[in-house]
Amino acid sequence: MKKNLGCIPAVYPMPVLIVAAYDENGTPNAMNAAWGMINDMKSIALFIDEDHKTTQNILSTKAFTVALADREHIKEADFLGIATGNKMADKFARSGLTSAKSGFVNAPVINEFPLTIECELQDVIDTDSMYAIIGKIVNVCAEESVLNDSGKVDVMKLNALIFDQFTAGYYVTGEKAGDAWREGQSLMPKE
């Protein structure tokens, strides 16, 4: 029997995204954001508040990066979620992370995270029920150590963090359960 839990954000898994942008002085700033997703084949949507320092930096520079946080850097990723750049000017430096300028957009690529999506600001959606930053994906860069023999990202090597909103836990990708676009083929009508 199902138990009613009320109105809660009951979606799992949620990615642990590290959103980074330069401030007005060219200093990197980054935040941890779980509320984001691929919007279509060439864009990403971030549902982050307008008052975040990182959001303001994105609006100013018109560019940002989104890294997938990994198990090896869980402490740093969590810190970027609990500290605010509005009150801590040296937030990024305190994290111990380092960055390099993207070769594609005016935003920092955090060196320690194995996969980064480099984006130009495409749109801002501001309604009574939603505030979203939409980024046009210009490039994705990944460490060779997380690629398979075909040059594609191997999620088992990536060790990407997953956020659990039910208990506020972090997890990593587990075993492969099946193949997309194949598992349901037996249920398709026969032609």
N, C-alpha and C positions, 0 to 999 in steps of 0.2 A: 504494500500500500504506500502511496506517495504522501509525503508530509508537506504542507504548505510552508514555505520559507519567507514569504513576503516579497517585497520589491528589493532585489539585490542584483548587482551586476554579475549574473551567473553565466559567464562565458569562460570556458577553459579549452585550450591553453591561451594565454595572452603572452605575446613576445615581450622580452625585456629589451627595449630599444634605447640606445644612447644617442640623443639628438645633440648635435654640436654646431655652433656658429661663432663667428667672430663678433666681438663688441666693437664699439666705435673707435677703439684704439688698436684694433687688430689682435686683441687678446682672446684666446679660445675660451669659450664657456660651453658647458654641456649639462644635460639633464637626463634623468632616467624617466622614460615614458612607456607605460604598458599599453596605453590606448592608442594604437596605431595599426594600420593595415595597408596592404597593397590595394590601390584604388582601381587600377586597370593595368594593362601590360607595361605602361610607361609612366605610372605615377603612384605616389604613396600619400596616404592621408594620415595626419597626426591630429588627434583630438586632445589638444593641450590648451590650457588657459592662456588668455591674452596677457595676463600680468606676469608670466614667467620672464625672467631675464633672457633666457634663450629665445623665447618667442619674440621679444622686442628686438633682439639681435637679428633674427631671421627677417623680420619686417624691414629692418634698416639695410641689411646687406643683400637681401633678395636671394640668399643661398644658404644651404645647410647640408649636413651629412647625417646619416642614420646608420649607426653601427649595431650589430647584433652582439649583445653582451654575452660573454662566455663564462664557463665554470671557473676558469683560472683567475678571472678578475671580478669575482662576485663581490668582494669587499668594496672595491672601487666603484663598481656599478651601483651598489646599494647606497654608498655615500653620495653619489650624484643624484640620488632620489630623495635623500633626507636633508641635504644641505641646499640652501637657496642662494643663487647668485645675486639676488636683490639685497642680501644682508652680508654676504661673504664674497668680497671682491676677488679673493685668491682661491676660490672654490676649485677651479680646475687644477691649479698648481698643487693644492693640498691633497688632491686625489692621488698624486704620484704618477698620473698618466702623462704621456707625451703626445705631441701631435706634429703633423707635417701639413703644409698647405696642399690642398687638392690641386691636381693638375687640370681639373675640369671646371670647378666652381670656386667661388671666393668663400671657402669654408675649410675648417680643419678636419683632417682625417686622423682619428686617434690610432696611434701606432699599435697599441696593445691588443685591440679587438681584431679578430681575424677576418671579418667581412664588413664592408662599408658601402652604403648606397649614397652616391653623390648627387645632390639635387639643386635645381634652381626653383625658387618660389614661383609657383604657377598660379595659385589662387588662394584666397582667404574666404572661408565661408563663415559668416557671422549672422546667425539668426537667433530668435528667442530660445531655441532649443539646442543650438549647436555652435561651437567655435572650432573650426578646423583649418589647419595649414595643409595645403595641397602642394606637393613637390613634384616637379617633372624630373624623372630619373634620367640623368645624363650619363652616368657610368656606375658600375659596380666593381669594386676591387676586392680581391680575396687573397689571403696568404696561400701560397702553393701547398702548404701543409694540410689544408682543409679540402683540397681538390682530389677527385678520384683520377683514375688512369685516363679517363676521357676528358679531363679538364673541367668537370662539373663539380659543384659544391657537394661534398659528402656530409650530410647532416650528422652522421655519427662522429665524424672527425671534428665537426664544428663545435660540439658541446655547448650549443646555444642555451642560454637560460630561458626558462618559461616561468611566468608569474602565475601563481594560484591565488585568485582573489578570495576564495572561500576561507582560507586559513592564513593568508599572507605569507606563503612559502615560495621558495625558488626551487625549480626542478630543472633537469636537463632532458634532452630527447632520449627516448628509450629505444626499444627494439622496433624494427620495421614490421608492420602488421600485414601489409599487402601492397599491391600495385594499383595506383590510381588509374581510372578509366579501364580497368580490367576486371576487378573483383565483381562488379555488377553485370558483366556481359551475359552471364547465363540467364539473367532475368529479362533481358531484352527480347522483344517479340521476334519470332523467326520470320524471315521474309520469304 
